[in-house]
């Protein structure tokens, strides 16, 4: 009977302690994110892990959590404190890896440290750090991300063949990983950089077909269109630029694609070019500099055809007309097309 009477009190205490820990974690998260904004992504994981450790060590976890979190953050901050000193950063991470090879956030710390090394001009050092960590912890939670990071170090060194090899191996090993689209796109880009444009075309074309809603797909579609434009095939180029502008109208690349579609149409001698340029010129949703580019391209189109519509002539252009086409009292019938002999300034 006594045990039954004690049970509600025990439950009440556990609930009270859990609430206290929750409030403490919220406070600590705010403080540490303010002090270490560069570690914002890993701080919640550290708090969760140390809460678990505190419950395992004591019936008063709220008394232990602050010290446990502080100790972990002190070790982790060694990496960021050495951000401008690659050797210090590497040594700090090595200590963390040695002490906590299977720690909840250790693999992410290694990735962050390696990325810092790579940005500071030492991709080989970053690759060494990743490889050594994989020897200590061969199956970390972020193994796919680590192997992608290794591939990117080769990109930093312009070792495109090695990067392709890494991406190919990754795609074989991680068939259903969420980062697969990113890996396929990176492989296609590395293939292009290696000089194998035909293979890159196949990769980017397949990417567009397999991932129609991915955030990288507009860029892949743009690469395909640019390939055909560079290759002297304005028909295929225009078609692919159109696909980009129609399928991703809200993309930042859509306006650029419309401009290039106009240039491709002009290359093949089509009057569609002027429509592309005119519509882009009038589209207030497109960047101003691109609208001006369309304006001048439209002027060039009219001049290339040896005639100019007075409404289409840019107001400030390198070409000066022999007579003004916007004089007062200009009749509507004469608004259509004027045969003008341009004079070059």
C-alpha positions in Angstrom: 0.0 0.0 0.0 2.8 2.3 0.8 4.3 1.8 -2.7 1.0 2.8 -4.2 0.9 5.9 -2.2 4.4 6.9 -3.2 3.8 6.4 -6.9 1.9 9.6 -7.6 4.7 11.6 -5.8 7.4 9.9 -7.9 5.5 10.6 -11.1 5.0 14.2 -10.0 8.7 14.6 -9.3 9.7 13.2 -12.7 7.3 15.5 -14.5 8.6 18.5 -12.5 12.2 17.5 -13.3 11.5 17.0 -17.0 9.8 20.4 -17.2 12.8 22.0 -15.4 15.2 20.4 -17.8 13.1 21.5 -20.8 13.1 25.1 -19.7 16.9 24.9 -18.9 17.6 23.5 -22.4 15.7 26.4 -24.0 17.7 28.9 -22.0 21.0 27.2 -22.7 20.2 26.9 -26.4 19.5 30.7 -26.6 22.7 31.5 -24.8 25.0 29.2 -26.8 23.5 30.2 -30.1 24.2 33.8 -29.2 27.7 33.0 -28.2 28.4 30.5 -31.1 26.2 31.3 -34.1 28.5 29.2 -36.3 27.4 26.1 -34.3 23.7 26.8 -34.4 23.0 23.6 -36.3 24.6 21.3 -33.8 23.7 23.0 -30.5 20.2 21.3 -30.2 21.8 17.9 -30.7 24.4 18.6 -28.0 21.7 19.6 -25.6 19.6 16.5 -26.3 22.6 14.2 -25.8 23.7 15.8 -22.6 20.2 15.7 -21.2 20.2 11.9 -21.8 23.6 11.6 -20.1 22.3 13.7 -17.1 19.3 11.4 -16.6 21.6 8.4 -16.7 23.9 9.9 -14.1 21.5 11.4 -11.6 17.9 11.8 -10.4 18.6 15.6 -10.5 19.4 16.0 -14.2 18.7 19.8 -14.2 21.7 20.2 -11.9 24.1 18.4 -14.3 23.0 19.5 -17.7 24.6 23.0 -17.6 28.1 21.5 -16.7 27.9 18.7 -19.2 26.9 21.0 -22.0 29.6 23.5 -21.1 32.2 20.8 -21.2 31.1 19.6 -24.7 30.9 23.1 -26.0 34.3 23.9 -24.7 35.7 21.0 -26.7 33.7 21.8 -29.8 34.6 25.5 -29.7 38.3 24.6 -29.9 37.6 23.9 -33.6 36.0 27.3 -34.2 38.6 29.1 -32.2 41.2 27.7 -34.5 39.3 28.8 -37.6 42.2 31.0 -38.7 44.8 28.5 -37.7 44.3 25.3 -39.7 46.8 23.4 -37.6 45.1 24.3 -34.3 41.7 23.5 -35.8 42.9 20.1 -36.9 44.4 19.3 -33.6 41.3 20.3 -31.8 39.1 18.1 -33.9 41.5 15.2 -33.5 41.1 15.4 -29.8 37.3 15.4 -30.1 37.4 12.5 -32.4 39.7 10.5 -30.1 37.5 11.1 -27.0 34.1 10.8 -28.7 34.6 8.8 -31.9 30.9 7.7 -31.8 29.6 10.9 -30.3 26.2 12.2 -31.4 27.7 15.3 -33.1 31.3 14.3 -33.7 30.9 13.5 -37.4 29.2 16.8 -38.0 32.1 18.5 -36.2 34.5 16.8 -38.5 32.6 17.9 -41.6 32.5 21.5 -40.4 36.2 21.4 -39.6 37.1 19.9 -43.0 35.0 22.5 -44.8 36.9 25.2 -43.0 40.2 23.7 -44.0 39.0 23.5 -47.6 37.8 27.1 -47.7 41.2 28.2 -46.3 43.0 26.6 -49.2 43.9 23.2 -47.8 41.5 20.7 -49.4 44.2 18.0 -49.1 44.3 18.6 -45.4 40.5 18.4 -45.2 40.5 15.1 -47.1 43.1 13.7 -44.7 41.0 14.7 -41.7 37.9 13.0 -43.2 39.9 9.8 -44.1 41.5 9.5 -40.6 38.1 9.9 -39.0 36.6 7.2 -41.1 39.4 4.9 -39.9 38.4 5.6 -36.3 34.7 5.5 -36.8 34.1 3.6 -40.1 30.3 3.8 -39.9 29.5 7.3 -38.6 25.9 8.6 -38.8 26.9 11.1 -41.5 28.9 8.7 -43.7 27.2 9.8 -46.9 27.9 13.5 -46.2 31.5 12.7 -45.3 32.1 10.9 -48.6 30.5 13.8 -50.5 32.7 16.2 -48.7 35.8 14.1 -49.8 34.6 14.4 -53.4 34.3 18.2 -53.0 37.9 18.4 -51.8 39.0 17.1 -55.2 36.8 19.7 -56.9 38.7 22.4 -54.9 41.9 21.1 -56.4 40.5 20.9 -59.9 41.1 17.2 -59.8 38.0 16.4 -61.8 38.7 12.8 -62.6 39.2 12.0 -58.9 36.0 13.8 -58.1 34.1 11.9 -60.7 35.4 8.6 -59.3 34.2 9.6 -55.8 30.8 10.6 -57.0 30.4 7.4 -59.0 31.3 5.3 -55.9 28.9 7.3 -53.8 26.0 6.8 -56.2 26.6 3.0 -56.1 26.7 2.9 -52.3 23.8 5.2 -51.5 21.0 4.4 -53.9 18.2 5.9 -51.9 19.9 8.7 -49.9 18.2 12.1 -49.9 21.4 13.7 -51.2 21.4 11.6 -54.3 20.2 14.4 -56.6 23.0 16.7 -55.3 25.6 13.9 -56.0 24.3 13.3 -59.5 24.3 17.0 -60.3 27.9 17.3 -58.9 29.0 14.3 -61.0 27.6 16.0 -64.1 29.3 19.2 -63.3 32.6 17.5 -62.7 32.2 15.6 -66.0 31.8 18.9 -67.8 34.9 20.3 -66.1 36.9 17.2 -67.0 36.2 18.0 -70.7 33.7 15.2 -71.4 30.9 17.5 -72.6 29.0 14.7 -74.4 28.9 12.6 -71.2 27.9 15.7 -69.2 25.0 16.4 -71.6 23.7 12.9 -70.9 24.0 13.3 -67.2 22.3 16.7 -67.1 19.6 15.6 -69.5 18.9 12.5 -67.3 18.9 14.7 -64.2 16.2 16.9 -65.7 14.1 13.9 -66.5 14.5 12.1 -63.2 14.2 15.1 -60.8 11.7 17.5 -62.4 11.0 19.3 -59.1 14.5 19.5 -57.6 15.9 22.9 -56.8 18.9 22.1 -59.0 16.9 21.1 -62.1 16.6 24.6 -63.6 20.4 24.9 -63.6 20.7 21.5 -65.2 18.1 22.6 -67.9 20.1 25.8 -68.4 23.3 23.8 -68.9 21.6 21.7 -71.5 20.4 24.7 -73.4 23.8 26.4 -73.2 25.4 23.3 -74.5 23.3 23.4 -77.7 23.9 27.1 -78.1 27.7 26.7 -77.8 27.5 23.8 -80.2 25.9 25.9 -82.9 22.4 24.2 -82.7 20.1 27.2 -82.1 17.0 25.1 -82.7 17.7 22.7 -79.7 19.0 25.7 -77.7 15.8 27.7 -78.1 13.7 24.7 -77.3 15.5 24.0 -74.0 15.6 27.7 -73.0 11.8 27.7 -73.6 11.4 24.6 -71.4 13.2 26.4 -68.6 11.2 29.6 -68.8 7.9 27.7 -69.0 8.5 24.9 -66.4 10.1 27.2 -63.8 8.6 30.6 -64.5 9.4 31.7 -60.9 13.1 30.7 -61.1 15.8 33.3 -61.1 17.0 31.7 -64.3 13.7 32.0 -66.2 14.4 35.6 -67.4 17.9 34.7 -68.4 16.5 31.7 -70.4 14.1 34.0 -72.2 16.9 36.3 -73.2 18.9 33.4 -74.5 15.9 32.0 -76.3 15.7 35.3 -78.2 19.3 35.1 -79.1 18.9 31.5 -80.3 15.9 32.5 -82.4 17.9 35.4 -83.9 20.7 32.9 -84.7 18.3 30.8 -86.7 16.9 33.8 -88.5 13.5 33.7 -86.9 11.3 36.8 -86.3 10.4 35.2 -83.0 13.5 36.9 -81.6 11.9 40.3 -81.5 8.9 38.9 -79.6 11.2 37.4 -77.0 13.1 40.6 -76.6 10.0 42.8 -76.5 8.2 40.8 -73.9 11.3 40.6 -71.7 11.8 44.3 -72.0 8.3 44.9 -70.7 8.4 42.3 -67.9 8.7 44.2 -64.6 9.3 41.0 -62.8 12.7 40.5 -64.5 15.9 42.2 -63.3 16.4 45.8 -64.7 19.8 45.0 -66.2 18.4 42.1 -68.2 15.5 44.2 -69.4 17.9 46.8 -70.7 19.9 44.0 -72.4 16.7 42.9 -74.1 16.0 46.5 -75.1 19.3 46.8 -76.9 19.0 43.4 -78.4 15.7 44.4 -79.9 17.3 47.5 -81.3 20.0 45.4 -82.8 17.4 43.1 -84.3 15.7 46.0 -86.1 19.0 47.4 -87.4 20.1 44.0 -88.7 17.0 44.0 -90.8 17.7 47.5 -92.1 14.5 49.0 -90.8 13.4 50.4 -87.5 10.0 50.8 -85.9 10.0 54.1 -84.2 8.4 52.8 -81.1 11.1 50.1 -80.7 14.2 52.3 -81.0 16.1 52.6 -77.7 16.3 56.2 -76.6 20.1 56.1 -75.9 21.9 53.8 -78.4 25.2 53.9 -80.3 23.2 54.5 -83.5 21.8 57.9 -84.3 18.9 58.0 -86.8 18.9 60.5 -89.7 15.5 61.8 -88.7 13.4 61.7 -85.5 10.6 59.2 -85.6 8.8 60.6 -82.6 8.1 64.1 -83.8 4.7 65.6 -82.7 1.8 65.1 -85.0 3.1 61.8 -86.3 0.1 60.0 -87.9 -1.0 56.5 -86.8 -0.6 55.2 -90.3 3.0 56.2 -90.3 3.6 54.5 -87.0 3.9 51.1 -88.5 7.2 50.8 -90.2 9.6 53.5 -91.4 12.5 52.8 -93.8 15.4 54.5 -92.1 19.0 54.7 -93.1 20.9 54.6 -89.8 24.0 56.7 -89.3 26.7 55.3 -87.0 28.0 57.9 -84.6 
